[in-house]
Amino acid sequence: MEPSDDRDADRKIPFFEKSIIDIFERNGIEEYDMQTIQQILKFMQKYSNEVYRKADLIRIHADKKRENVNVDDVKLAIEAHNENSFYKPLSKETIENIARRRNVNPIPAPTDFSNLIDQIPESDYTLTQPNFEVYDEEIQEKMKKKFEEQTKFIKKTSENSYSGTKRSRRQVPDGNIDMIEASIHGPLSARKMNDDDDDEFLPG
């Protein structure tokens, strides 16, 4: 008996399941549970039935003499169904208005850089923390290793920023300035101006 090729194997998979598998492959999803496909199929069946029933009611309300549901009926049914069943995403203009109101208040500049590393939140509250669970132990180890590398990189970047920020104390002859705070861009030097000029800091 000759072994069956890939096309024969594909024919054994139902059409809708094969379509979902193709969608997974196009999106780079290589590992998944077969129960996931069954859940998606159940959702598709329930969603299609509800939309069709609403489209049929719209058809009857619009024109009782018309026997078949047309595209406009389905579009209106989908719109009505989604408004009550799903959260509608915010429009671009709404998001821009929210961001504009939020950005009116500037972020306060840090005053103490000594405990900058300690201010990094816990791993559970970081944006790089995965927001889903993986039951495969091998994949968990890979994700854990990748997250640790990202955390080390963030801490290293914070340490480099802190090392470039130092405090220096300089005595200025005949002046009233005894300490100059160094900025992130480097230390500053000061000189005593004439009596008719204001005190001024000049880059060193």
Secondary structure, 3 states (H helix, E strand, C coil): CCCCCHHHHHHCCCHHHHHHHHHHHHCCCCCCCHHHHHHHHHHHHHHHHHHHHHHHHHHHHHCCCCCCCCHHHHHHHHHHHHHHHCCCCCCHHHHHHHHHHHCCCCCCCCCCCCCCHHHCCCHHHCCCCCCCCCCCHHHHHHHHHHHHHHHHHHHHHHHHHHHCCCEECCCCCCCCCCCEECECCECEEEECCCCCCCCEEEEC
